[in-house]
Amino acid sequence: MKKILIIEDDEAIRMGLNYYLKQEDFSTIESSTAKDALTYLKKDLEIVLCLLDVNLPDMNGFSLFKEIRTFSNVPIIFLTADDLETSIVMGLDMGADDYITKPFKARELVSRIRNVLRRTENKNESSVIEYGGVTLDTKQAKVLKDGKDVMLTALEYKIILTFFLNPKVVFTRDKILSNIWDVDEEYVNDNTLTVYIKRIREKIEEDPSNPKIIKTVRGIGYQLGDFYD
């Protein structure tokens, strides 16, 4: 069952959405705040789509969307009582996958969800990402260097996956730590992150002392390749 995160502070609407989606063979997670939603998204990699209310008690939905996009490309459909064209355009211009105003019919919402998921699945048919002689196959969770298998731990794989899935994002150390926090319940702090980055570079870089794939952005963090330059 495909898992959907419902980010909505109105309990009645959350309950209704939860009921409708389960009737359509989706599983759901409910969140009434932006804080909880971020926690779920960082820990649960099985979430395939978010329904995001624009008006939340602790953060504007548009601001939460931007925060989510710093670490995840999960499809997002905005839910709002505001049917003003400016709000709809703002949401779509930010990169939202769809926008639906309240009140909405359950069948229409489910149809919109299925359409977004189809588009996303078609777009992600290719599971292979390549950069600098390194090939990452997300379906098989494998990494190859010049065609040869690279042996990585679960944490090392998740770190390199973070970069390859977000090639234009400069990650602070805190962002990387929050993204890998739950793997094998292994504790990683700022000092051990440096060790993991060093190990990954030793396995994938031609010259680990002068990295070209996972590069240091001075004063900020790390990024894939030369996109920052």
N, C-alpha and C positions, 0 to 999 in steps of 0.2 A: 504493500500500500504506500502510495506517495504521501509524504508528510508535508503539511502546510502549517506555517506559523501565522496565527491570527494576532495582530497587534492592535488592540482596540480597548479603550477604557470603559466603554459602556457594556456592563455585564449582560444585559438582555440581548444586545446585538451579538456579543461573543457567543452566548449560548445558542442563539439561532444559527449563526454561521457554523458552529461546531456540529449541530444537528444536521444541517443541510449537507455539509461536506462528508460526514460519516455515511450518510445515505447514499452518497455517490462513490463510496469505497476509497475515500481519502482518510488518512489519519491526521490528527491535528495536535498542535501545542498552542496554548492560549497565554497571552501576555497583555497586561493592562498598562505597562509602562515601557518607556524606551530602554531603561536600564536593564530590565529583565529580558527584553527582546535581544539586546546585544549579547547578553550572557548566553542565551539559547543558541544564537547564530554562531557564536565562536566555539561552542562545545559540540553542537549536533550537526555533523556534516551530511545527515540524511534529509535535511529540510530542502525541499525542491522549489518552494515559492513562499513569498510573504504577502499577506493582505495587511496593508499599513494604513491606519487611520491618520489623517492629517493632524487632528487635534488630540494630543496626548497631555497628561498632567505634568510631565517632567521635561518634555522636549517637543518642539514643533516637528511634525512628521517629515517636512522637507529637510530639516536639519538632521533628523535621524537617518533619512535616506542617504545623505552625504556621508555620514559616519559609517554606515554599512558598506558603502562603496569603497571605503579605504581598505577593506579586507575581504570582501565577498562580492561575487557577481550574481548572487541568487536573484531570480526574477522577482519583481515587486509590482504589485497592483495597488494603487492608492485608493482608499475609501474615504469619502468625505460628504458632508451635507452641503458643502459649498459648490454650486454648479456654475459659478462665474467662469467665463471663458479664460480670464487671466490666470486663475488658479489651475485650471486644466492644462493650459499651455505651459505654465511654469513646471508642472509635474512631468509632462512629457518631454519638455526641453531638457530637463535634468537627466533624462534617460530612463524614466519609469517605463515599465512594459505595458501598462494600461492604467486607466483611471475610470472609476465608476462612482456615481453619486448616489447618496441615500435619499429616499428609500429605493431599494433595487429589488428586482425579482430574483428568487433563488436560482431559477433556471438560467437567467441571463448571466449571473455571476459565475456559475459553474461552467457555462459555455465560454466565458471570457478566460477563465482559468485554464481550461483545456486548450484553447487557442494559443495562449502564452506558452504553455508547456510544450506544445507541438513545435512552435517556432524555436524555442530554446533547444529542444532535442535535435532538430534539423541543423541548427547552427553549430551544435557541439558534436556532430557525427564523427568528426575527426578527433581521435583521442591522443594524437601524437603532436607534441610540441618540440621544436628544434631550435637550438641556439648555440652558436660557437662550438659546433662539433658534438654537443650534448643533445641526446634525444630522450624525451620524457614521455612515456606511454601511461596516461592516467587510468586507462581501463585495466591494465595489467600491473599498475603500480611499479613499473620498472624504469630504470635509468640506464642509458648506454652512453659510453664515450667512444667515439670513433667506431661504433658498431659492437663494442664489447661491453658486457654487463658490468655495472658499477654496484658494488655491494654497499648498501646504505642501511643504517638503522632506521626504525620508524620515525624517530625525531628528525634525523637528517633528511629523510625523504619529505617529510612535511615542510621543512624549512625550504628546500629547493622547490617544492611544489608551489609554495607561497610566492616565490619570485617569478616562476615561469608562467603562472596564471595571471600575474599582474605586472607585465613587463615595463609599464611606464610609471609605476608607483615607487616612490622613495619610502622605504619602511624605516621607521624609528626602531630602536631596539625594543622599546616597550610594545610596539605593535606586533613585532615578531613573537615576543614572549607570550602575548595574549592569544596569538593565533595557534600556538603549539602547546598550550598549557595542559591539555587533557590527554595527550598521547601517552598510553601505557601508565598513566598516573605518575609519571616520572617528573620530579621537581626540577625545573630549570630556572636559574637566576641569571642576572646580567653577566656574571663572570663565566659561567658555564656556556652561555650562548657564544661567547668569543671562541671557546674551545670547539664548539660544534661547527661554527663558520670556518674555522681553520681546518678541521678535518674534512669538511666538504670540499674546500678548495684544493686540498691535497689529492682528492680523488677525481676531480673534474677539470682542474686548471692545468694548462701546459706548464705554466710557471707560477706555482702557488704564492710566491713572494711578490709577484706582479700580476694579480688577478685581472682577468678580462671578462669573466662571466658574472660572478658575484662581486661587484665593486663596492668599495667604501665611498660613501658621499660624506665628505668631511663635515663634522659638526651636526650631522643629521642621522645617518644610519647606513643602510645598504640599498642597492638596487641592481637589477639585472642589466648587465652590459653597459653600453654607452648612451642609453636613452636620455639620461640626465644631462649629458654634455651637449 
